[in-house]
Amino acid sequence: MNQAVDEYISNARQWRQEMEQLRMILLDCGLTEHWKWSKPCYAFQNNNIVVIQGFKQYLAVLFFKGVLLKDPDEVLVKTGENTQVGRQIRFADLNDIIEKEPVLRAFVKEAVEVERAGLKVDALKNTSLEFPEEFQQKLDEIPALKKAFSALTPGRQRAYNIYFSTPKQSGTRASRIEKCIQQILDGKGLNDR
């Protein structure tokens, strides 16, 4: 057990019992407990398998390579329209965790087998990104920006592209782009500090 996870759970205002139950299940599955991304994270042979995530309406276990898991009953949830790999199993309360424990254990076992087999997920290539014209214009005008953006990971590039493309008004898109130029030049993702 990890001391940072102990503190996190003991200080939790919500989901304390549920997190403790999930923790016991995951440790009993032979996973190693770590503290990453300010969350309890569980690994097999230093490969991240799951992370516990608390939200207002539910508690979840996110499988890092969830897309590779067989899910005939459609228990796993894709967390967003742009999510490619991770999948969650969500819980409403302690009884829900107890009820779904066999399913959770089966997913953990399969996720460990995915790691043992060395399976990788082929993420979408960033070549399919269509930039808003305001951002494409900046990339054309500022070679250093184009170089810095190309050096970002595909996930960071997608995050910026979604953020820049979402507004309907050109002025809002341009404003978002301007605010992010220095961050891109610094080699940081949209949510990096």
N, C-alpha and C positions, 0 to 999 in steps of 0.2 A: 504494500500500500504506500501511496505517495503522500507525504505530509501536506503538500500544497492542496491536494484533493481533499484531505481530511478537513483542512481549514475552509475550503470552498463550500463543502457540504454542510459543515457545522454552522456556517454563517449564512446559509441560504434562507431567504425569507419565504420562498415558495419551492415546492417539490423536494424538500429535504428527505422525507421517507422514501419517496419514489427514486431519487438519485441513489440513496443507500442501497435500495433493492437492486437497481440496475448494476451498481458497482459490484455487489456480491455475485450476481449472475455472470458478469463479464470476467471477473477474476476467477470464478469457478470454471470458466471455459478455457482457462490456461493463458489468458492474455496478461500482458505486463502493463501496469498502470503508470501513466505519465501525466504531466501538466503541460499542455500546449495550447496556444491560442486562448489562454484564460479559461480553459475547459478541461474536464477530465478526458483523457485520451487513452485508448487501449491499443496495444500493439502485439504483434507476433513476430519474434526474431527481428526487432527493430523496424518492422514495417507496420505503419499505422493501419488499423483495421476499422475502428469506430471511435466516435467522439460523442459524449453526452451533451445535448443542447437543451437548455431550458427556455421556453417561450411563455408568454402570458396564458395562452389557451391550451398548451400541451407541452409535454416533455418528449424529446426525441433522441433516438440513437441514429447517428448518420454513419452509413457505411461508405468509406472513401471510394471503393470500387463497386458500389451497389449496382451499377448498370450490368455488371458481369454475373450477378446472382440470379438464379432461377426463382421466379416469383409467380407461379401459376395462379395463386389466389389474389394477386395484386395487392399485397399488404404494403409493399414499399412505395414511397411517395417521392416523385421528382419534385425537388424543392422550388423550382422556378422554371419559366419557359426557356431560359438560356442555360440551365444546368445540363451538363453533358454526362457526368460520371457518378456523382454522389447520389445516394438514395436514403431516405429516412424511414424508420418505423416509428410511428407516433403512439403516444400513450396519453390517456385522459386522466388517469389516476392510478393509485396503487393496485386496485383490483384489476385494472386493464393490463398492468405489467404482469401480474400473477397469471392472468388468463392467457396472455401471449408469450409467456416464458418459453414454452417448447418451440414456438416459431422463431423467437429471437435466438435461442440456442442453435437451431438448425441453420439460420443465416450466418451466425458467427462461425460455425463449423465449416460451412461452405466458403466463407470469406477467407478463412485460414488456408483452405485447400487452394483457393485462387492464388494466394501468396506463395504457397509451396510450389505450385506449378509455374510460378513466375509470369503469370498472365499480365498483360499490359492493356491499357485502353487506348485505342487510337482516337485521339481528340480531333475535332474538326480543325482543319488547317485554316490559318488566318487569311489565306488567299481569297476566301469567299466573302470577306468583309467588304461591304459597300459603304464608303464613308459619305457623310453629308457633304455637300459641296463646299460649305464654309470650312470644314476641316481639311478637305483635299486641297483647297486653295492655300491654307496655311502650310501644309506639307510641301507644296510646290514653291512657296515663297521663302521658306526657312529650311535650307538643307540640313542644318543641325537638328531641327525638330524631326525631320523625316528619318534621320539616322538614329536618333534617340528612341523614336517610336518603334522603329524596326527592331531595335535591340531588346524591347520589352518582351516578356513571355506572351504566348498567344492568348492566355486568359486575361492578362492585363490589357492587351490590345482590344479584346472583345469588350471588356468592361468600359473602357473609354468610349469605344464606338457606340455602345448602347446608350451610355450617358449623353453623348453628343447628339445622337440621332433621335432621341425621344421627344424633345420639344417640337411643337408644330410650327412655332414662329422662328424665322431666321435669326432675329435679334437675340432670342434666348439661346439658340444653338451657338451663335457667335460669342456670346457672353460666357457661356460654359467653357468653350474652347480657350478663350483668353485667360480665364482663371486657372486653367490646367497646364498651360504651356510650360511654365517653369518646373512644375512637378514632373512632367514628361522629360524635360531636359535633364532633370536630376536623376532620371532612371527609376522613378517611383511609379507604382500603380495608383489607380484612382483612390483606393482606400488606405494606401501606405502613409505613414506619418514621417 
